[in-house]
Amino acid sequence: MDLLEYAQKLASQGNNQQQQNAQYLQTLIQSNSPAKTDNKQPGNNAPLLIGGLVVFGLGAVA
């Protein structure tokens, strides 16, 4: 086995290992993503805005 064949063998084994690691990480990411359900869009913030304006208005008048 010459140096070129040895290098090609190492490169092919490394690439295979890298692909296996990438697939494993992908499955880990996909299995953990359904657990994150707290990234909802914020709801209606109008009551908070109105309440803040009322508190600010009462503070400015007093």
N, C-alpha and C positions, 0 to 999 in steps of 0.2 A: 504494500500500500504506500503510495507516494504521498507527498505533502498536500498536493491538491485534492486528492481523494479524501484524505483525513480532514482537511479543512471543510470540504463539502459535507462530509458526514457530521462534523460538529455543528455546522451551520443548520443543517436540516433537523438535527436533534434539538438545537436551541430554539428554532422556530416552532417546532412542535410543542416544546415545553411552554413557550411564550403564548401560543394559542390556547393551550390548556389552562394556563393561568388567567388569560383574558376571559375565557368562557366561565371559569369558576367565579371570577369577580363579577361578571355580568349576572350570574345566577344569584349571587349574594345580594347584589343591588336590587334585582327584581323581587327577591323574596322579602326584602325589607321595605320596599316602597309602599305596599298597601297598608302598612301599619301607620303611616303618616297621613292621617286624615284631618290634621289641624290646620291645613293650609287653605281654609275657606276664604271666600271673598268677604270683606267686612260688610256687616249689615247696614241698616239705615241709621246714620249718625245724626239725623235731624233732631231727635230729642236731646241728645247731648249738646249739640250746638245751641239750641234754644235755652236749655238750662244754663249753659255757660254764659250766654248773653244776659240772662236774667240776673245771675249772680253778679256779673260785672256791672250791670246797670244799677243794682241795689248798692253795690260798693261805691260807685261813683256818686250816687245821690246822697248817701249817708255821710 
